[in-house]
């Protein structure tokens, strides 16, 4: 790109400016784009690091050649190198660990919630076995009884979802604010989470509800 005369020369380094790179990032996305000067190295300069592009990263012959040349130019100093993938992994290692921890806690929370809903469904259905039997005696179909039992627990899930959404939105917004570039919190994310929770709850209580809806009302009345 062409630069105006006032920005074509760097007074600090006493050298001309060849061009400007927009949003050049050399740190992770938790840091904003900061000023960075890329200059051509003179013969008397000594770099503290260099980047080498290889066509075959798995070639041991190429790596041994680089190490040999490096020792020749540095007087036998050992060559320490990292791949770009390793550098990126180190920059986001903390986020990856947090993701793994949250994934594990999520699985445990889903398991505990499913077991809790199953226990509640079993206790609730046993407590209302007489009511279910009376409803069937007075003409309620198995489908109506099943629908009534399932909807009873769906209400609890919806109430928990309404309470949890503001809390989750606040925590996610606070966490994403650490990143300069971040995704927006769309309503589809919360809708998908709510549908997933609803599906888990329905799948958990459906078996107990189906068994109660298809049971013989005479057995419940005898008990």
C-alpha positions in Angstrom: 0.0 0.0 0.0 1.2 3.5 -0.6 1.9 5.7 2.4 1.9 9.5 2.7 5.2 11.2 2.8 4.8 11.9 6.6 4.6 8.2 7.3 7.2 6.9 4.8 10.2 7.2 7.2 10.8 5.9 10.7 12.7 8.5 12.7 13.3 6.2 15.7 15.1 3.5 13.6 16.3 5.9 10.9 15.0 3.7 8.1 12.3 4.0 5.4 8.9 2.3 5.9 8.1 -0.2 3.2 4.5 -1.0 4.2 2.0 -1.5 7.0 0.4 -4.8 8.0 -3.0 -4.4 9.6 -3.8 -6.3 12.8 -0.5 -8.2 13.0 -0.9 -10.5 16.0 2.0 -12.4 17.7 0.3 -13.2 21.0 -2.8 -15.1 21.9 -6.3 -13.7 21.5 -6.6 -12.6 25.1 -4.2 -9.7 24.1 -5.1 -6.9 21.7 -3.1 -6.2 18.6 -0.1 -4.3 19.7 2.4 -2.2 17.6 5.1 -4.4 16.1 8.0 -3.4 13.8 9.3 -5.9 11.2 12.6 -4.8 9.9 15.2 -6.3 7.5 18.2 -7.6 9.4 21.6 -6.3 8.6 24.7 -8.4 8.4 25.9 -7.4 11.8 22.6 -8.3 13.6 22.2 -11.4 15.7 18.7 -12.8 15.9 17.5 -14.5 19.1 15.0 -16.6 17.2 14.2 -17.5 13.6 11.3 -19.1 11.7 12.0 -21.8 9.2 9.3 -23.1 6.8 9.6 -26.8 6.0 7.8 -28.7 3.3 8.1 -31.9 5.4 7.9 -31.5 9.1 8.5 -35.2 9.8 11.7 -35.4 7.9 14.5 -36.3 10.4 17.1 -35.6 7.8 16.0 -32.0 7.4 16.0 -31.4 11.1 19.5 -32.9 11.5 20.7 -30.7 8.7 19.3 -27.6 10.4 20.9 -28.6 13.7 24.2 -29.1 12.0 24.1 -25.7 10.3 23.0 -24.0 13.5 25.9 -25.4 15.4 28.4 -24.3 12.7 27.2 -20.7 12.9 26.8 -20.5 16.7 30.0 -22.3 17.7 28.4 -25.5 18.8 25.4 -24.2 20.7 22.5 -26.7 20.9 19.6 -26.1 18.6 16.3 -25.8 20.4 13.2 -25.6 18.3 9.4 -25.9 18.4 6.8 -26.4 15.8 4.2 -23.8 15.2 1.5 -26.2 16.4 3.4 -26.6 19.7 3.7 -22.8 20.2 -0.1 -22.4 19.6 -0.8 -25.3 22.0 1.3 -23.6 24.7 -0.5 -20.3 24.2 -3.9 -21.9 24.7 -2.9 -24.7 27.1 -4.8 -23.0 30.0 -8.0 -22.7 27.9 -7.6 -26.3 26.8 -7.3 -27.5 30.4 -10.3 -25.5 31.4 -12.3 -27.0 28.6 -11.3 -30.5 29.7 -12.2 -29.8 33.3 -15.6 -28.3 32.3 -16.3 -31.2 30.0 -15.7 -33.6 32.9 -17.8 -31.7 35.3 -20.6 -31.4 32.7 -20.7 -35.2 32.3 -20.8 -35.6 36.1 -23.5 -33.0 36.5 -25.7 -34.6 33.7 -25.3 -38.0 35.4 -26.2 -36.6 38.9 -29.2 -34.7 37.4 -30.5 -37.7 35.6 -30.2 -39.9 38.7 -31.9 -37.2 40.7 -34.8 -36.9 38.2 -35.1 -40.6 38.1 -35.4 -40.8 41.9 -37.9 -38.0 42.0 -40.0 -39.7 39.2 -40.0 -43.0 41.0 -41.0 -41.5 44.3 -43.6 -39.2 42.7 -45.2 -42.0 40.7 -45.4 -44.3 43.7 -47.0 -41.6 45.8 -49.6 -41.0 43.1 -50.2 -44.6 42.0 -53.7 -44.5 43.6 -54.6 -41.3 41.7 -53.3 -42.8 38.4 -55.5 -45.8 39.0 -58.6 -43.8 39.7 -58.0 -41.7 36.6 -57.8 -44.8 34.5 -60.9 -46.2 36.1 -62.8 -43.1 35.2 -61.8 -43.2 31.6 -58.3 -41.7 31.2 -56.3 -43.3 28.5 -52.7 -44.5 28.9 -51.6 -41.7 26.6 -53.3 -39.1 28.7 -51.8 -40.5 31.9 -48.3 -40.7 30.3 -48.6 -37.1 29.0 -49.7 -35.8 32.4 -46.8 -37.5 34.2 -44.1 -36.4 31.7 -45.4 -32.8 31.6 -45.2 -32.6 35.4 -41.4 -33.0 35.3 -41.1 -30.9 32.2 -42.4 -27.9 34.2 -39.5 -28.4 36.7 -37.0 -28.5 33.9 -38.4 -25.3 32.3 -38.4 -23.5 35.6 -34.7 -24.5 36.2 -33.9 -23.4 32.7 -35.4 -19.9 33.2 -33.4 -19.5 36.4 -30.1 -20.8 34.9 -30.1 -18.7 31.7 -29.3 -15.3 33.3 -26.6 -16.9 35.5 -25.0 -18.7 32.5 -25.2 -15.6 30.4 -23.4 -13.5 33.0 -20.6 -16.1 33.5 -20.1 -16.7 29.8 -20.1 -12.9 29.0 -17.5 -12.4 31.7 -15.3 -15.2 30.4 -15.5 -14.2 26.8 -14.7 -10.6 27.7 -11.1 -11.7 28.2 -10.7 -12.2 24.5 -10.3 -9.5 22.0 -11.8 -11.6 19.2 -14.8 -13.6 20.5 -18.1 -15.1 19.3 -21.4 -13.4 20.3 -23.7 -15.1 22.8 -26.5 -16.1 20.5 -29.9 -17.2 21.8 -29.5 -20.4 19.8 -26.7 -21.6 22.2 -29.1 -21.3 25.2 -32.0 -22.9 23.1 -29.8 -25.9 22.2 -28.8 -26.3 25.9 -32.4 -26.1 27.0 -33.5 -28.6 24.4 -30.7 -31.0 25.5 -31.7 -30.7 29.1 -35.3 -31.3 28.2 -34.5 -34.3 26.2 -32.4 -35.8 29.0 -35.2 -35.2 31.5 -37.9 -36.7 29.2 -35.7 -39.7 28.4 -35.0 -40.3 32.2 -38.7 -40.2 33.4 -40.3 -41.7 30.3 -39.7 -45.3 31.4 -41.2 -44.9 34.8 -44.1 -42.9 33.5 -44.8 -45.4 30.7 -44.8 -48.3 33.2 -47.2 -46.4 35.5 -49.5 -45.4 32.6 -49.7 -49.0 31.3 -50.1 -50.7 34.7 -53.3 -52.4 35.8 -55.3 -49.9 38.0 -56.7 -52.9 40.0 -53.2 -53.7 41.3 -52.7 -50.1 42.6 -56.2 -50.1 44.3 -55.5 -53.4 46.0 -52.3 -52.0 47.5 
